[in-house]
Amino acid sequence: MDKLDLILQKLEALEEGQKALGKGQKTLEEGQKVLEKGQQALEGRQTELYQISLAIRDRQEETDAKLEAMVMDVHQLHGKIEAQIEKLHAVSDELHIFRRETKSDLRNIKGHMRLYDHDLDDALERIDQLESRQ
């Protein structure tokens, strides 16, 4: 083999290497396209997740506001209940006083009735005595 054949062989080897590099480059380009599609899909999902997280945050803020309003309502109701309890205690105290006074008044009335009954019995007895004298 002479030098020319050797050069031809090397050129052929270079051409085959270049073809192999071309195939490898095509494979890399296809892989890059697949990666780009995957990246686009991930970006779409990331955008969707961002929108979902914003919606969740907005809902949480609404829930917090509603909870705060409920807490205020509960405090207001608690105050109203306390006021009603105080009124109930006052009415209960007045009722006990009224009951005690009424009991006392009834005892006095019973005592007076006994006296009146006694006086009536005395009067009837005197009437009977006067009628028997006639």
C-alpha positions as semicolon CSV with decimal commas, in nm:
position;residue;x (nm);y (nm);z (nm)
1;M;0,000;0,000;0,000
2;D;0,119;0,321;-0,088
3;K;0,060;0,653;0,067
4;L;-0,235;0,733;-0,149
5;D;-0,420;0,421;-0,034
6;L;-0,341;0,506;0,320
7;I;-0,477;0,856;0,275
8;L;-0,790;0,711;0,110
9;Q;-0,839;0,471;0,398
10;K;-0,803;0,751;0,648
11;L;-1,046;0,963;0,449
12;E;-1,293;0,677;0,442
13;A;-1,248;0,631;0,815
14;L;-1,300;1,005;0,862
15;E;-1,614;0,992;0,646
16;E;-1,750;0,699;0,848
17;G;-1,667;0,885;1,171
18;Q;-1,836;1,193;1,029
19;K;-2,146;0,986;0,942
20;A;-2,143;0,836;1,290
21;L;-2,111;1,186;1,435
22;G;-2,401;1,298;1,214
23;K;-2,616;1,008;1,340
24;G;-2,515;1,090;1,697
25;Q;-2,599;1,454;1,638
26;K;-2,942;1,356;1,499
27;T;-2,998;1,137;1,803
28;L;-2,897;1,426;2,029
29;E;-3,127;1,663;1,841
30;E;-3,419;1,419;1,878
31;G;-3,339;1,382;2,246
32;Q;-3,325;1,760;2,279
33;K;-3,670;1,786;2,113
34;V;-3,806;1,529;2,359
35;L;-3,652;1,723;2,646
36;E;-3,799;2,049;2,516
37;K;-4,145;1,891;2,495
38;G;-4,104;1,760;2,848
39;Q;-3,989;2,102;2,965
40;Q;-4,293;2,266;2,803
41;A;-4,520;2,012;2,974
42;L;-4,349;2,084;3,308
43;E;-4,385;2,458;3,256
44;G;-4,756;2,410;3,182
45;R;-4,796;2,205;3,498
46;Q;-4,596;2,460;3,696
47;T;-4,829;2,736;3,574
48;E;-5,129;2,524;3,666
49;L;-4,986;2,454;4,013
50;Y;-4,917;2,826;4,059
51;Q;-5,278;2,908;3,971
52;I;-5,401;2,638;4,207
53;S;-5,182;2,770;4,488
54;L;-5,315;3,124;4,426
55;A;-5,672;2,992;4,438
56;I;-5,596;2,807;4,762
57;R;-5,441;3,121;4,912
58;D;-5,745;3,328;4,811
59;R;-5,978;3,067;4,960
60;Q;-5,770;3,062;5,278
61;E;-5,799;3,439;5,305
62;E;-6,177;3,413;5,259
63;T;-6,192;3,137;5,519
64;D;-5,983;3,344;5,760
65;A;-6,217;3,640;5,712
66;K;-6,523;3,423;5,771
67;L;-6,362;3,270;6,078
68;E;-6,280;3,617;6,213
69;A;-6,643;3,722;6,156
70;M;-6,761;3,409;6,337
71;V;-6,530;3,483;6,629
72;M;-6,674;3,834;6,650
73;D;-7,029;3,692;6,638
74;V;-6,946;3,442;6,913
75;H;-6,805;3,721;7,132
76;Q;-7,115;3,930;7,068
77;L;-7,344;3,637;7,150
78;H;-7,141;3,567;7,462
79;G;-7,191;3,927;7,575
80;K;-7,565;3,904;7,508
81;I;-7,588;3,577;7,700
82;E;-7,401;3,730;7,994
83;A;-7,644;4,024;7,994
84;Q;-7,940;3,784;7,988
85;I;-7,790;3,584;8,274
86;E;-7,753;3,902;8,478
87;K;-8,117;3,992;8,406
88;L;-8,222;3,640;8,498
89;H;-8,038;3,665;8,830
90;A;-8,205;4,000;8,899
91;V;-8,550;3,857;8,817
92;S;-8,475;3,550;9,027
93;D;-8,371;3,768;9,321
94;E;-8,687;3,977;9,283
95;L;-8,896;3,660;9,265
96;H;-8,741;3,529;9,588
97;I;-8,809;3,860;9,760
98;F;-9,167;3,863;9,628
99;R;-9,218;3,504;9,743
100;R;-9,082;3,579;10,090
101;E;-9,297;3,891;10,121
102;T;-9,604;3,707;9,990
103;K;-9,549;3,425;10,240
104;S;-9,519;3,677;10,518
105;D;-9,831;3,861;10,400
106;L;-10,023;3,533;10,383
107;R;-9,916;3,447;10,738
108;N;-10,033;3,788;10,850
109;I;-10,363;3,743;10,667
110;K;-10,407;3,399;10,828
111;G;-10,338;3,554;11,169
112;H;-10,590;3,829;11,103
113;M;-10,843;3,574;10,980
114;R;-10,800;3,377;11,302
115;L;-10,858;3,695;11,498
116;Y;-11,164;3,778;11,288
117;D;-11,289;3,421;11,328
118;H;-11,239;3,451;11,704
119;D;-11,414;3,790;11,708
120;L;-11,693;3,646;11,494
121;D;-11,729;3,350;11,728
122;D;-11,743;3,594;12,024
123;A;-12,002;3,804;11,845
124;L;-12,212;3,501;11,762
125;E;-12,187;3,381;12,119
126;R;-12,304;3,723;12,248
127;I;-12,586;3,719;11,996
128;D;-12,686;3,377;12,120
129;Q;-12,671;3,502;12,479
130;L;-12,881;3,806;12,398
131;E;-13,134;3,597;12,211
132;S;-13,157;3,353;12,497
133;R;-13,238;3,641;12,742
134;Q;-13,532;3,749;12,547
